Amino acid sequence: MMAIPQKIKDEMSTRRRDFHKYPESGWAEFRTTAVIAGILTKAGWKVRFAKDFIDPDEVMGYTIDPKRERARAAAQGADKKILTKIGDYTGLTALLDTGKKGPVTIFRFDIDCVDTEEARDTEHLPAREGFASVNPGCMHACGHDGHTAVGLALAEMLSEAKDRLRGKIRLIFQPAEEGVRGGYAMSMAGVADDADYFIAMHLGLGKPTGSVFGGTGGFLCSTKFDADFRGVGAHAGGEPERGKNALLAAAAAAVNMHAIAPHSGGATRVNVGVLNAGEGRNVVPPNAHMKIETRGESDALASYVYAKAKEVIYGAAQMYDVDVSISKQGETITAESDRKLAAVIMKAAENSEGVTQREEYRAMAGSDDACWFMRRVQERRGLATYVGIGAATAAGHHNNRFDFDETAMTIALEVLLNSALLLNGEK
């Protein structure tokens, strides 16, 4: 086992705060990808950018203007030469090949932010200490800034320990986890197909600093989709009968989607997260745009609630005599952690400073597109697990006052580093 130098701990905090200050939404993480690539290359890892392996036809929810986002990233300090290498698709993989026979172990870290506006008052630590988001409508409100910083520190520590390792270690820095978009495209590209061991990690998750759970299961399948209603505008006072009200159709759909019957087979969820409609106070609204998600604890339940949601949307459009189109923006499945690999994480946590509570397995109430990797690895007879590293938080995940205890990053780093040494260390 290796001790974590204070220099590494300080660097993790500095990097995490830098990523927090410059958050980037899914598929727009150009600055983040460029910073990651520069650090990994310097540390001796072989970097492959997403454009070199993903199939554009497998990409969901790509709504950004890459030229504009690259320009923003450059203005915010990204290396322009690296930006050119990135192309239009963010994220990357990095390989450390020891040249010695041994297993392939993969660690996955998500790098995108949440689409929310960060709190600005001085009670919010990032605002008080000057690293709150400078990008409107974007905030690291889920801990991915910490995940990325931990991944980079892990890369540097493993480089230093290369002589003690065997086999290959690959790091996946994945874009667009929010909205469950990036995991599918990257997993379908086969970047984890050779894995003997696959490990994903998340900070926080409602557990206090010092707690570690080695495996997670019960992820909810989730489908993210948009609905666009198209009616006819008209003078709301002079000739309202000539209009076709897209706003009312969308509102009816929103209310009735939340009334979809529960299923005896298990839990389902529906959330209308965004509804934008209309043009003016005196205009019959000719348009409405909705962002929606459905979830279910199995593939069948996810299909059930998604199908019912579409029925409601089409029914509301018919009732108000407007047109509607539905477009899928993201999707993920469920997965279960392998207990055998979770036990390795528990052993790694035994020798990690600051760990006060260990659980081998914990159920998850949310969704994560790491499940695409997990399922694919397991189908090829590899082992996969999703590790939880507890961290005290100022508010819940996806809240605009979210912030986490940075000491949890050191625990995460040590647990993952010890795990790598257990799996890929010299026997």
C-alpha positions in Angstrom: 0.0 0.0 0.0 1.1 3.6 -0.7 0.7 6.7 1.5 -0.8 9.8 -0.2 1.8 12.6 -0.1 0.5 16.0 1.1 1.5 17.5 -2.3 -1.0 15.2 -4.1 -3.8 16.0 -1.6 -3.2 19.8 -2.2 -3.1 19.3 -5.9 -6.4 17.4 -5.9 -8.1 20.2 -4.1 -6.6 22.8 -6.4 -7.7 20.9 -9.5 -11.2 20.2 -8.1 -11.7 23.9 -7.5 -10.5 24.7 -11.0 -12.9 22.3 -12.5 -15.7 23.6 -10.2 -15.0 27.1 -11.4 -15.2 26.1 -15.1 -18.0 23.5 -15.2 -19.1 22.2 -18.6 -22.3 20.5 -19.6 -22.5 17.2 -21.3 -20.6 16.9 -24.7 -19.3 20.5 -24.0 -16.4 19.5 -21.7 -13.7 20.7 -24.0 -11.7 22.6 -21.4 -12.0 19.8 -18.9 -10.9 17.2 -21.5 -7.9 19.4 -22.5 -6.7 19.8 -18.9 -7.1 16.1 -18.3 -5.2 15.2 -21.5 -2.3 17.5 -20.6 -1.9 16.1 -17.1 -2.1 12.4 -18.3 0.3 12.9 -21.1 2.8 14.5 -18.8 2.4 11.5 -16.4 3.2 9.0 -19.1 -0.2 7.7 -20.0 -1.2 6.9 -23.6 -4.2 9.1 -24.4 -7.0 8.4 -26.9 -9.6 11.1 -27.6 -13.3 10.1 -28.0 -13.4 11.2 -31.6 -10.9 8.4 -32.4 -13.2 5.6 -31.3 -16.9 6.5 -30.7 -19.5 6.1 -33.5 -21.4 9.3 -34.0 -24.6 7.2 -34.6 -24.3 6.0 -31.0 -24.2 9.5 -29.5 -27.4 10.7 -27.8 -28.4 14.2 -26.7 -25.7 16.0 -28.7 -27.1 19.5 -28.8 -24.0 21.7 -28.5 -22.2 23.9 -31.0 -18.7 22.4 -30.8 -17.0 25.4 -32.5 -18.5 27.8 -30.0 -17.7 25.6 -27.0 -14.1 25.1 -28.1 -13.8 28.9 -28.4 -15.2 29.3 -24.9 -12.8 26.6 -23.6 -9.8 28.4 -25.2 -10.9 31.7 -23.6 -11.0 29.9 -20.3 -7.4 28.6 -20.5 -7.6 25.4 -22.5 -4.5 24.4 -24.5 -5.4 25.3 -28.1 -3.2 22.5 -29.6 -5.0 19.9 -27.4 -8.4 21.4 -28.3 -7.6 20.8 -32.0 -6.8 17.1 -31.2 -10.1 16.7 -29.3 -12.3 17.3 -32.3 -16.0 17.5 -31.8 -16.4 14.8 -29.1 -15.2 15.3 -25.5 -13.9 12.7 -23.1 -10.9 10.3 -23.5 -9.3 7.1 -22.4 -5.8 6.7 -21.1 -3.6 3.5 -20.9 -0.8 2.5 -18.6 0.8 -0.7 -20.0 3.3 -2.2 -17.6 4.6 -4.6 -20.3 4.1 -7.5 -17.9 1.4 -10.2 -18.1 -1.6 -9.4 -15.9 -5.2 -8.3 -15.7 -6.8 -5.3 -17.4 -8.3 -3.0 -14.8 -10.4 -0.1 -15.8 -11.4 2.9 -13.7 -14.2 5.2 -15.0 -14.6 8.9 -14.0 -17.4 11.2 -15.2 -16.5 14.8 -16.0 -19.6 16.8 -16.8 -21.6 19.2 -14.7 -25.3 19.7 -13.9 -27.4 22.3 -15.8 -28.2 24.5 -12.9 -27.4 28.0 -11.7 -25.0 28.0 -8.7 -25.8 29.9 -5.4 -23.9 33.1 -5.1 -24.2 34.1 -1.4 -21.3 33.9 0.9 -22.8 31.1 2.9 -22.0 28.9 -0.1 -18.3 28.0 0.3 -17.3 28.0 -3.5 -18.8 31.5 -3.7 -17.1 32.6 -0.5 -13.7 31.3 -1.5 -13.8 32.4 -5.2 -14.3 29.1 -7.1 -18.0 29.3 -7.9 -19.0 28.6 -11.5 -18.3 31.4 -14.0 -20.4 29.6 -16.7 -24.1 30.6 -16.5 -26.5 27.7 -16.0 -23.7 25.3 -15.3 -22.6 24.0 -11.9 -20.7 21.0 -10.5 -23.6 20.0 -8.3 -23.0 16.3 -8.2 -19.3 15.9 -7.4 -17.9 15.1 -10.9 -15.3 17.8 -10.4 -14.0 15.7 -7.4 -14.2 12.5 -9.4 -12.0 14.1 -12.2 -9.5 15.4 -9.7 -9.3 11.9 -8.0 -8.8 10.2 -11.4 -5.9 12.5 -12.2 -4.3 11.9 -8.9 -4.7 8.2 -9.3 -3.0 8.4 -12.7 0.0 10.1 -11.2 0.3 7.7 -8.3 0.0 4.7 -10.6 2.7 6.1 -12.9 5.0 6.4 -9.9 4.2 2.8 -8.9 4.5 1.3 -12.4 7.4 -0.9 -11.5 5.2 -2.5 -8.8 2.4 -3.3 -11.2 1.5 -5.9 -13.9 -1.0 -6.0 -16.7 -2.7 -2.9 -18.0 -4.7 -0.1 -16.3 -7.1 2.1 -18.3 -8.8 5.2 -17.2 -12.0 6.4 -18.8 -12.9 10.0 -18.4 -16.5 10.0 -19.6 -18.5 12.9 -20.9 -22.3 13.5 -20.5 -23.2 11.3 -17.5 -25.9 13.8 -16.6 -28.8 12.9 -18.9 -27.2 9.4 -19.2 -25.7 10.0 -22.7 -21.9 9.5 -22.8 -21.7 6.1 -21.2 -23.7 4.4 -24.0 -21.5 5.9 -26.8 -18.3 5.0 -25.1 -19.3 1.6 -24.0 -20.6 0.7 -27.4 -17.2 1.7 -28.8 -15.7 -1.3 -26.9 -13.3 0.7 -24.7 -14.0 -1.6 -21.7 -14.5 -4.9 -23.7 -11.1 -6.3 -22.6 -11.6 -5.5 -18.9 -11.0 -8.2 -16.3 -12.1 -5.6 -13.7 -14.2 -2.4 -14.1 -14.6 0.1 -11.3 -16.7 3.2 -11.2 -16.8 5.6 -8.2 -19.1 8.3 -6.8 -18.6 10.8 -4.0 -21.3 11.6 -1.5 -24.5 9.7 -2.2 -26.0 10.6 1.2 -23.3 8.9 3.2 -20.9 10.7 5.7 -17.2 11.3 5.1 -15.3 8.1 6.1 -17.9 5.7 4.8 -17.1 3.4 1.9 -19.3 0.8 0.2 -17.7 -1.6 -2.2 -20.6 -2.3 -4.5 -23.9 -0.8 -5.6 -27.0 -2.3 -7.2 -30.6 -1.6 -7.9 -29.9 1.3 -10.3 -33.0 2.6 -12.0 -33.2 2.3 -15.7 -33.8 5.7 -17.2 -34.9 7.3 -20.4 -34.4 11.1 -21.1 -36.5 12.6 -23.9 -37.8 15.9 -25.3 -41.3 16.7 -26.6 -41.9 19.6 -28.9 -45.5 20.7 -29.4 -46.4 22.8 -32.5 -49.7 24.6 -32.6 -50.9 27.8 -34.3 -50.5 31.3 -33.0 -53.4 33.8 -33.0 -54.6 37.0 -31.4 -55.7 35.9 -27.9 -58.5 38.5 -27.8 -59.5 39.2 -31.4 -59.6 35.6 -32.8 -58.6 33.0 -30.3 -60.6 30.4 -32.2 -58.0 30.5 -34.9 -55.2 29.4 -32.6 -54.1 26.0 -31.5 -52.7 26.1 -28.0 -49.4 24.2 -27.6 -49.0 25.4 -24.1 -52.2 23.9 -22.9 -51.4 20.6 -24.7 -48.0 20.5 -22.9 -49.5 21.4 -19.6 -52.1 18.7 -19.9 -49.3 16.2 -20.8 -47.2 17.3 -17.8 -50.0 16.9 -15.3 -51.2 13.6 -16.7 -47.7 12.0 -17.0 -47.4 12.4 -13.2 -50.6 10.4 -12.9 -49.3 7.3 -14.7 -50.4 4.3 -12.7 -47.7 2.6 -10.6 -46.8 -0.9 -11.6 -47.1 -4.0 -9.4 -43.7 -5.2 -10.7 -41.7 -2.5 -8.9 -40.8 1.2 -8.7 -41.2 3.7 -11.6 -40.6 7.4 -11.7 -41.6 10.3 -14.0 -40.3 13.9 -13.9 -41.1 16.8 -16.2 -38.0 18.9 -15.6 -38.5 21.7 -18.1 -41.6 23.2 -19.8 -41.0 26.3 -21.9 -43.9 27.6 -24.0 -45.5 30.6 -25.7 -44.4 33.9 -27.2 -46.4 36.8 -25.7 -49.1 37.7 -23.3 -51.7 38.3 -26.0 -50.7 35.4 -28.3 -52.2 31.9 -28.3 -49.1 29.9 -27.6 -48.0 28.2 -30.9 -45.1 26.2 -29.4 -44.0 24.3 -26.2 -40.9 22.4 -25.4 -40.6 19.8 -22.6 -37.7 17.9 -21.1 -38.8 14.7 -19.4 -37.3 11.6 -17.8 -38.8 8.3 -16.9 -37.3 5.6 -14.7 -38.0 2.0 -13.7 -36.1 -0.5 -11.6 -36.0 -3.1 -14.4 -35.9 -2.9 -18.2 -39.5 -4.0 -18.4 -40.7 -1.3 -15.9 -38.7 1.3 -17.7 -40.3 0.3 -21.0 -43.7 0.4 -19.3 -43.5 4.0 -17.9 -41.8 5.4 -21.1 -44.5 3.9 -23.3 -47.2 5.3 -21.0 -45.6 8.7 -21.0 -45.6 8.8 -24.8 -49.2 7.8 -24.9 -50.1 10.7 -22.6 -48.1 13.2 -24.8 -49.7 12.0 -28.0 -53.1 12.0 -26.4 -52.7 15.6 -25.1 -51.6 16.7 -28.6 -54.6 15.1 -30.2 -56.9 16.7 -27.6 -55.7 20.2 -28.4 -55.3 19.5 -32.1 -51.6 20.3 -32.2 -48.6 18.4 -33.6 -45.9 16.9 -31.4 -42.6 15.1 -31.9 -40.6 13.1 -29.3 -36.9 12.7 -29.4 -34.9 10.5 -27.1 -31.9 12.3 -25.6 -30.4 9.7 -23.3 -30.9 6.3 -21.8 -29.4 3.9 -19.4 -30.0 0.4 -18.0 -29.7 -1.2 -14.6 -26.7 -3.2 -13.3 -25.5 -5.1 -10.2 -22.0 -4.9 -8.7 -20.1 -8.2 -8.5 -19.7 -9.1 -4.8 -16.3 -10.7 -5.5 -14.9 -7.3 -6.7 -16.8 -5.4 -4.0 -14.9 -7.6 -1.5 -11.6 -6.4 -3.0 -12.7 -2.8 -2.5 -13.5 -3.6 1.1 -10.0 -5.0 1.6 -8.5 -1.9 0.0 -10.5 0.2 2.4 -9.2 -1.6 5.4 -5.8 -0.1 4.9 -7.1 3.4 3.8 -6.7 6.3 6.2 -9.9 8.0 7.2 -12.2 5.1 6.6 -14.5 4.7 9.6 -17.4 2.7 8.1 -17.3 -0.1 5.5 -20.3 -1.7 3.7 -19.8 -4.3 1.0 -23.0 -3.5 -0.8 -25.6 -0.8 -0.9 -28.8 -0.3 -3.0 -29.0 2.8 -5.2 -32.1 4.8 -5.7 -30.8 6.7 -8.8 -29.4 6.1 -12.2 -26.0 6.1 -13.7 -24.8 5.3 -17.2 -21.8 3.5 -15.8 -24.3 0.6 -16.0 -23.7 0.3 -19.7 -20.0 -0.4 -19.0 -20.8 -2.7 -16.1 -23.3 -4.8 -18.0 -21.0 -5.0 -21.1 -18.0 -6.1 -19.0 -20.0 -8.7 -17.1 -21.3 -10.1 -20.4 -17.7 -10.7 -21.4 -17.0 -12.5 -18.1 -15.3 -9.6 -16.4 -16.1 -8.3 -12.9 -17.6 -4.8 -12.4 -18.5 -2.7 -9.4 -19.7 0.8 -8.5 -17.9 2.2 -5.4 -19.5 4.7 -3.1 -17.2 7.1 -1.2 -19.2 9.0 1.5 -18.7 12.7 1.7 -20.5 15.2 3.9 -22.4 17.7 1.7 -23.7 21.2 2.2 -26.9 20.3 0.3 -28.2 17.4 -1.7 -27.0 16.3 -5.1 -28.2 18.6 -8.0 -29.0 21.4 -5.5 -27.5 24.8 -6.3 -25.9 24.9 -2.9 -24.2 21.5 -3.3 -20.6 21.2 -2.0 -18.7 18.3 -0.5 -16.1 17.7 2.1 -12.8 17.6 0.1 -11.1 15.2 2.5 -13.3 12.5 1.0 -11.2 12.8 -2.2 -8.1 11.5 -0.3 -10.1 8.6 0.9 -11.4 7.9 -2.6 -7.9 8.1 -4.0 -6.4 5.8 -1.4 -9.2 3.2 -1.8 -8.8 3.2 -5.6 -5.0 3.1 -5.4 -5.1 0.2 -2.9 -7.6 -1.6 -5.2 -5.3 -1.2 -8.2 -2.4 -2.6 -6.2 -4.4 -5.6 -5.0 -5.6 -6.3 -8.5 -2.6 -5.4 -10.6 0.2 -5.5 -8.1 3.2 -7.8 -8.5 2.4 -11.2 -6.9 
